């Protein structure tokens, strides 16, 4: 009888720790949940226009729904998880704004996924992707079209690999080598 009194609490603790590891740390629930996103192609600001009376000038920015495709594009390739889709850089006509767009994107879901730009080649060892990178933020969803602002000072000739990176486990889910199309 005494062994049973000890084994029951130990068993409950073991189950609780196992559940925490599975769901809290490893995030197994993400394997069964898709975060779907469908963002529109971004609208960029166009040239500044002057308006006003009698010499007074007010600067306005007008929006344009037209985005030009910058000369960077790449298809996602699997790293540690199956992934499909295309990464393309869009830019505003004359505004200098740039956006990394994922089109027809699909990968496994996971905990703590971010979008990086890296100078390492797309087929480099996973450890190379978190040595030098530009973090564009959390992955918005593991399925669908999505947009990520690229800071104006980022040199895409240097940071030419898109990486879907799991921060928690230091694993590359997928990469896309941005190559020039011009």
Secondary structure by P-SEA (a helix, b strand, c coil): caaaaaaaaaaaaaaaaaaaaaccccccccccccbbbbbccbbbbccbbbbbcccbbbbbbbbbcccccccbbbbbbbccbbbbbbbbbbbcccccccccccccbbbbbbcbbbbbbccccccccccccccbbbbccccccccccbbbbbccccccccccbbbbcccccccccbbbbbbbcc
